[in-house]
């Protein structure tokens, strides 16, 4: 009997000790959420953001982690299902107890998770260009606002250098980002004297694959005597059939240039780019940029893709703008945690103001002191036959983000910093 009690006591002590060592082990890591679609229509764009996040985490861990603790990634797949993003965000914050989350691509996914991060006081780093019209104390926006991408791109196409476009096709996927961006662009075009009859606006659903009719419409619209340009806010895997159909119908860049805001090196991977030479994309980074920071970034990515046997990238490693924005965000968060000496959300938010990072784009990125957006340079690139981009226009340096577009009525009264929730 005594022996049984002693054994029970011993096994209880062992259990307590192992629980203690588990707790100790847990306290030696900082959990980091990665919230990207690894399946569904957005997987073509988002999978690589998960991979570059894991690369940055590996790099940080190899150098000793953050505050002497290793980062432990918690990867979830919301599967291009917008309500599921909110569920997964709640799981990351409430169950997994992550200190920060890096994720989302589409604005509808970001809008889905926003109330969760605000209610639970979590921290989201959002790495993709978007429509603006939002500021949250719980989000840091490391992609472009419209004045760092959409407006400069249209100004370029209007200029003599960009072809002096007079008619405009605003073509997008049917959700909040393209519709709001096009609302801003429509107001901007009107402010420049463009008539209503010279603007055509068309939307297609996520996953749309038949662009024959729409490209036919664009050809007809452009044949009416004025130089026409297309502004594309098509997202996800629909870009592949869109560009294929452009090629099929022989719509060349010299006739009707297309400038895209959601097409980079990754989206062009599955497309024959020879017929697309000269079409444009506007971003804050291109893989083809020549500078020491980008040389290092692309080399590290190529080595990581090979070591991890990443499909596609192990043989043809590509980097793109949202990858750069993800990478900058992770390092800035690390710096803010070290400055705050804490992973506490409010302390990290305070420490993020003014953070800088020597970015692969060749410029030092700065987190604005107030509005949670990065100051970013703008580049416009022409598609080359090899699927890379040749930069044809760029800003002299980083541009400060303007989250509230002046082309939307009433925005002049909005504050350029997140409102404190009462």
GIMO-V602427 format. One record per residue. N is the residue number from 0. RES is the residue in one small letter. PHI is phi in radians with two decimals (none if undefined). Layout:
<<N;RES;PHI> <N;RES;PHI>>
This chain:
<<0;x;none> <1;x;-1.03> <2;x;-1.11> <3;x;-1.12> <4;x;-1.11> <5;x;-1.08> <6;x;-1.11> <7;x;-1.08> <8;x;-1.09> <9;x;-1.11> <10;x;-1.15> <11;x;-1.14> <12;x;-1.13> <13;x;-1.10> <14;x;-1.06> <15;x;-1.08> <16;x;-1.12> <17;x;-1.19> <18;x;-1.09> <19;x;-1.09> <20;x;-1.22> <21;x;-1.11> <22;x;-1.04> <23;x;-1.13> <24;x;-1.09> <25;x;-1.10> <26;x;-1.24> <27;x;-1.56> <28;x;-2.23> <29;x;-2.03> <30;x;-1.40> <31;x;-2.24> <32;x;-1.50> <33;x;-2.19> <34;x;-2.07> <35;x;-2.36> <36;x;-1.23> <37;x;-1.85> <38;x;-2.60> <39;x;1.50> <40;x;-1.09> <41;x;-1.63> <42;x;-1.05> <43;x;-0.97> <44;x;-1.74> <45;x;-1.55> <46;x;-0.97> <47;x;-1.19> <48;x;-1.25> <49;x;-1.08> <50;x;-1.17> <51;x;-1.24> <52;x;-1.12> <53;x;-1.16> <54;x;-1.10> <55;x;-1.09> <56;x;-1.12> <57;x;-1.03> <58;x;-1.05> <59;x;-1.13> <60;x;-1.12> <61;x;-1.12> <62;x;-1.75> <63;x;1.82> <64;x;1.37> <65;x;-2.21> <66;x;0.95> <67;x;1.32> <68;x;-2.04> <69;x;-1.37> <70;x;-1.48> <71;x;-2.07> <72;x;-1.26> <73;x;-2.06> <74;x;-1.71> <75;x;-2.22> <76;x;-2.06> <77;x;-1.40> <78;x;1.03> <79;x;1.00> <80;x;-1.96> <81;x;-1.07> <82;x;-1.10> <83;x;-1.16> <84;x;-1.00> <85;x;-1.13> <86;x;-1.08> <87;x;-1.16> <88;x;-1.12> <89;x;-1.09> <90;x;-1.06> <91;x;-1.05> <92;x;-1.36> <93;x;-1.43> <94;x;-1.63> <95;x;-1.38> <96;x;1.00> <97;x;-1.27> <98;x;-1.44> <99;x;-2.80> <100;x;-2.24> <101;x;-1.94> <102;x;3.05> <103;x;1.31> <104;x;-2.25> <105;x;-1.24> <106;x;-1.18> <107;x;-1.19> <108;x;-1.24> <109;x;-1.15> <110;x;-1.10> <111;x;-1.17> <112;x;-1.55> <113;x;-0.94> <114;x;-1.08> <115;x;-1.18> <116;x;-1.11> <117;x;-1.25> <118;x;-1.19> <119;x;-1.66> <120;x;0.90> <121;x;-1.59> <122;x;-2.27> <123;x;-2.05> <124;x;-1.87> <125;x;-1.89> <126;x;-1.80> <127;x;-2.18> <128;x;-0.96> <129;x;-2.66> <130;x;-1.51> <131;x;1.25> <132;x;1.07> <133;x;-2.80> <134;x;-2.58> <135;x;-2.32> <136;x;-1.16> <137;x;-1.65> <138;x;-2.21> <139;x;-1.96> <140;x;-1.74> <141;x;-1.71> <142;x;-1.61> <143;x;-1.51> <144;x;-1.50> <145;x;-0.95> <146;x;-1.33> <147;x;-1.88> <148;x;-2.70> <149;x;-1.12> <150;x;-1.12> <151;x;-1.04> <152;x;-1.14> <153;x;-1.22> <154;x;-1.03> <155;x;-1.08> <156;x;-1.16> <157;x;-1.31> <158;x;-1.28> <159;x;-1.05> <160;x;-1.00> <161;x;-1.64> <162;x;1.91> <163;x;0.96> <164;x;-1.13> <165;x;-2.08> <166;x;-2.06> <167;x;-2.36> <168;x;-1.89> <169;x;-1.79> <170;x;-2.07> <171;x;-2.58> <172;x;-1.34> <173;x;-1.44> <174;x;-2.78> <175;x;-1.06> <176;x;-1.08> <177;x;-1.10> <178;x;-1.14> <179;x;-1.24> <180;x;-1.04> <181;x;-1.24> <182;x;-1.10> <183;x;-1.13> <184;x;-1.16> <185;x;-1.06> <186;x;-1.13> <187;x;-1.11> <188;x;-1.07> <189;x;-1.11> <190;x;-1.13> <191;x;-1.69> <192;x;1.52> <193;x;-1.37> <194;x;-1.33> <195;x;-0.92> <196;x;-1.20> <197;x;-1.73> <198;x;-2.16> <199;x;-2.01> <200;x;-2.20> <201;x;-2.43> <202;x;-2.29> <203;x;-2.26> <204;x;-1.24> <205;x;-0.97> <206;x;1.37> <207;x;-1.10> <208;x;-2.25> <209;x;-1.92> <210;x;-1.80> <211;x;-1.03> <212;x;-1.13> <213;x;-1.11> <214;x;-1.19> <215;x;-1.07> <216;x;-1.09> <217;x;-1.10> <218;x;-1.06> <219;x;-1.13> <220;x;-1.06> <221;x;-1.45> <222;x;-1.57> <223;x;-1.66> <224;x;1.69> <225;x;-2.04> <226;x;-1.01> <227;x;-2.02> <228;x;-2.24> <229;x;-1.91> <230;x;-1.85> <231;x;-1.83> <232;x;-2.03> <233;x;-1.25> <234;x;-2.05> <235;x;1.29> <236;x;-1.29> <237;x;-1.13> <238;x;-1.07> <239;x;-1.12> <240;x;-1.14> <241;x;-1.07> <242;x;-1.22> <243;x;-1.09> <244;x;-1.21> <245;x;-0.97> <246;x;-1.12> <247;x;-1.01> <248;x;-1.58> <249;x;1.12> <250;x;-1.47> <251;x;-1.50> <252;x;-1.08> <253;x;-1.21> <254;x;-1.55> <255;x;-2.32> <256;x;-1.19> <257;x;-1.89> <258;x;-1.92> <259;x;-1.95> <260;x;-1.91> <261;x;-2.27> <262;x;-2.13> <263;x;-2.23> <264;x;-1.03> <265;x;-1.16> <266;x;-1.19> <267;x;-1.50> <268;x;-0.96> <269;x;-1.67> <270;x;-2.15> <271;x;-1.31> <272;x;-1.50> <273;x;-1.02> <274;x;-1.25> <275;x;-1.75> <276;x;-0.95> <277;x;1.70> <278;x;-1.16> <279;x;-2.09> <280;x;-2.43> <281;x;-1.98> <282;x;-2.56> <283;x;-1.88> <284;x;-2.82> <285;x;-2.32> <286;x;-1.04> <287;x;-1.36> <288;x;-1.10> <289;x;-1.78> <290;x;-2.89> <291;x;-1.04> <292;x;-1.12> <293;x;-1.30> <294;x;-1.00> <295;x;-1.14> <296;x;-1.09> <297;x;-1.19> <298;x;-1.16> <299;x;-1.08> <300;x;-1.14> <301;x;-1.06> <302;x;-1.16> <303;x;-1.14> <304;x;-1.06> <305;x;-1.23> <306;x;-1.09> <307;x;-1.62> <308;x;0.99> <309;x;-1.27> <310;x;-0.95> <311;x;1.41> <312;x;-1.30> <313;x;-1.12> <314;x;-1.72> <315;x;-2.36> <316;x;-1.22> <317;x;-2.13> <318;x;-2.04> <319;x;-2.65> <320;x;-1.05> <321;x;-1.15> <322;x;-1.16> <323;x;-1.06> <324;x;-1.14> <325;x;-1.13> <326;x;-1.08> <327;x;-1.04> <328;x;-1.04> <329;x;-1.13> <330;x;-1.21> <331;x;-1.16> <332;x;-1.07> <333;x;-0.99> <334;x;-1.10> <335;x;-1.18> <336;x;-1.09> <337;x;-1.17> <338;x;-1.18> <339;x;-1.37> <340;x;0.97> <341;x;-2.89> <342;x;-1.73> <343;x;-0.98> <344;x;-0.91> <345;x;-1.15> <346;x;-1.20> <347;x;-1.19> <348;x;-0.98> <349;x;-1.08> <350;x;-1.34> <351;x;-1.26> <352;x;-1.01> <353;x;1.40> <354;x;-1.06> <355;x;-2.19> <356;x;-2.70> <357;x;-1.31> <358;x;-1.55> <359;x;-1.02> <360;x;-1.16> <361;x;1.77> <362;x;-1.99> <363;x;-1.47> <364;x;-1.45> <365;x;-2.15> <366;x;-1.41> <367;x;-0.95> <368;x;-1.11> <369;x;-2.15> <370;x;-1.65> <371;x;1.10> <372;x;-2.06> <373;x;-1.43> <374;x;-1.44> <375;x;-2.34> <376;x;-1.30> <377;x;-2.05> <378;x;-2.18> <379;x;-2.02> <380;x;-2.10> <381;x;-1.66> <382;x;-1.15> <383;x;-1.79> <384;x;-1.04> <385;x;-1.59> <386;x;1.47> <387;x;-1.64> <388;x;-2.15> <389;x;-1.80> <390;x;-1.23> <391;x;-1.88> <392;x;-2.74> <393;x;-2.69> <394;x;-1.35> <395;x;-1.18> <396;x;-2.87> <397;x;-1.10> <398;x;-1.89> <399;x;-1.28> <400;x;-1.23> <401;x;-2.11> <402;x;-1.07> <403;x;-1.74> <404;x;-1.13> <405;x;-1.16> <406;x;-1.54> <407;x;-1.96> <408;x;-1.02> <409;x;1.59> <410;x;-1.20> <411;x;-1.14> <412;x;-1.64> <413;x;-1.54> <414;x;-1.34> <415;x;-1.56> <416;x;-2.66> <417;x;-1.05> <418;x;-1.28> <419;x;-1.32> <420;x;-1.29> <421;x;-1.41>>
